[in-house]
Amino acid sequence: MDTKKLITGVLTVFVLFVIITQPKRAAEMVGIGFQGLSDAATGIGEFITELVS
């Protein structure tokens, strides 16, 4: 079996397990992830703005 497929399958099962057993915690983790992406995008935008100025 391909290692990449095995790791993907294990991660998928883990994510589904967390979502089913702890939906509030899963929602918090997703929120934290989106907040991190938002902060990164804001930082990149500020960096580009300073380069242009």
N, C-alpha and C positions, 0 to 999 in steps of 0.2 A: 504494500500500500504506500502511496505517495505521502511523504512526511507533511507536506503543506496541507494536503486534504485532511490528514489526521488532526493536525493542530487546529485547523478551521472548524472541524466537526466538534472537537472538545470544547473550544471557545463558544461555539453556538449553543451546545448543551448547557454549559455553565451560565451563559447569559439568560437562557430560557429558565433555568432553575432559579436564578436570583429573581427574575421578574415574577415568577409564579409564587415563590415562597415569601418574598419580601418586596411587594410592589411599591411601598412608600420609599424604601431605601433605594430601589432601582430608579425611581423618579428623581430622587435627590442626586444620584450619581449622574443622570442625564442632564439635569439642571446645572450641575457643577461643570460638566463637559462643555455645554453651550456657553456658560459664563466665561470659561477659559478661551474658547474660540473668539468670543466677542472682545475680550480684553486684548487678545493677540491682534485682531483686525484693527482695533483702535490704535494700538501701539504702532503698527505698520503704517497706518494712515498718518499719524503724527510724524513719524520718521520721514515719510515721503514729503509731507508738507514742509518740514524743516529743510529738506534737501532743495526743494524748489525755491524757497524763500531766500 
